[in-house]
Amino acid sequence: MPCDRTTALLAAAVTLLTAVPSVSAEPLPWEERAIAAHVERDDHVGTLDAARLQALRDAGEALFKARFTPADGVGRPMATQAITPVKRKRPFRLAFFRTAGMDANSCAGCHNDPVVGGAGEFVVNVFVSEGFTDTDFDNLDPQFSNERNTNHLFGAGLVELLAREMTADLHRLRAEAVRAARAAGAPVEVRLLTKGVDFGLLKVMPDGMIDLAGLDGVDTDLVVRPFSQKGVMTSLRQFSVNAMNHHHGMQAVERFGSRWTGTDDFDEDGTADELTDGDISALVAWQAGLPPPVEKVPDDPRWRQAAARGSALFDEIGCGGCHIRELPLDSLRFTDPGPYDAAGTLRASDVEAVTGYDLAMLGWAAALRRNADGAVMVPLFGDLKRHRIADPVNAHFGNELLAQRFVDRDVFQTAELWGIGSTAPYGHRGDLVTLDEAIRAHGGDATAVTRRYVALAEADRSALIAFLKTLVIEP
């Protein structure tokens, strides 16, 4: 009878299924995958104590060092390197390609000098292209891509916190000017000064319209974006999501998942949901907790003497006008997601609760100097501001052909000098092998300082280099 036949078929299917060994949720020790288990963000929300923060950072370090495989979802045959989800016109068949990616096995493959999380030499340069309109960057023509040297990540959590506080200051100044203009019925001008850094002038009309012509070194939304040589990345979270897709073909759910793209496998490589929100949170926590570089006193008495002279010259000739030695930070509390990311990066408004941790719990924080007001003094040797750094006479730093994120080709964010003694070569392309070359290459806004440096006696120039060589990343 039909019913008997159906029953028999079902019984046979059950026997067959139970005869197949079950697949364990935990990978076998020799399985060729880098991610044994994903991090769940919900397990790490709220305020983390030292132990929970360390556990999250340990997971992040493992992901930073991981050499991803197809079992993890490495590769992106139908997705581009663009920071927004962009489909390819046709499958990309090469596993690795320098200008379009994939171009690295792991984050640590490029960020490794002098230790993991550090910078990279010229051989690991990356290629930066927008990829919004033309999806196929599969050639070496520089009109399609800019070659960039790898920045170190030490002190990155402090950098992001500085940028957040500076952004809050700029937004407050704008809001106060809007209220003042409306109350007075007349235009109001406000100087955008935060932590000693001048971002230009806003002119606010009584009707709330704002004249942005006076802005200097910041985007029109007044968000300080502290990461990348151009200063176009808002947060470690955005940086991590971008880099994972670009360099490894690993897509984060928060940008490439179903919420934004309607699919859990946007790159069509056969692996769904490749990086969870928690995985990105772990990467952020590890990077945010990296200790800042330090100014190391040399053992050699000749070096100490020269560095002391060079430190004074650094201020005398005006290097500190942009490479500001220290910037004050009011709070070491880091929250993730942060407050200023745009859509496509997980935001505080996207979640019920953020993850929070105090960087003061980390051992290195106790060594940071505090000013009379109790603010932590971050020894950045930078200003988190963009400057024009090339001109027709001194054009080296204007050698890119592709504008990035609508920032002019000869405009770059001030390079933070902390750690520079450990991170040769120099320049955004890593094609300057000495600090002397890098200083002499400064044009544009830095022309006057460069001329003063060149005019120094050779012994004084040597002393300035001796000082810069004391700004190191300690293992």
PyMOL commands that set and color helices and strands:
alter all, ss='L'
color gray80, all
select helices_A, chain A and resi 2-19+41-44+50-65+107-109+122-124+156-184+236-248+253-256+258-261+277-288+301-316+319-321+348-350+359-361+363-367+396-398+420-422+435-440+444-455+458-468
alter helices_A, ss='H'
color red, helices_A
select strands_A, chain A and resi 46-47+126-128+146-148+188-194+197-204+210-211+294-295+327-329+333-336+355-358+376-378+386-388+411-413+471-472
alter strands_A, ss='S'
color yellow, strands_A
deselect
rebuild
show_as cartoon
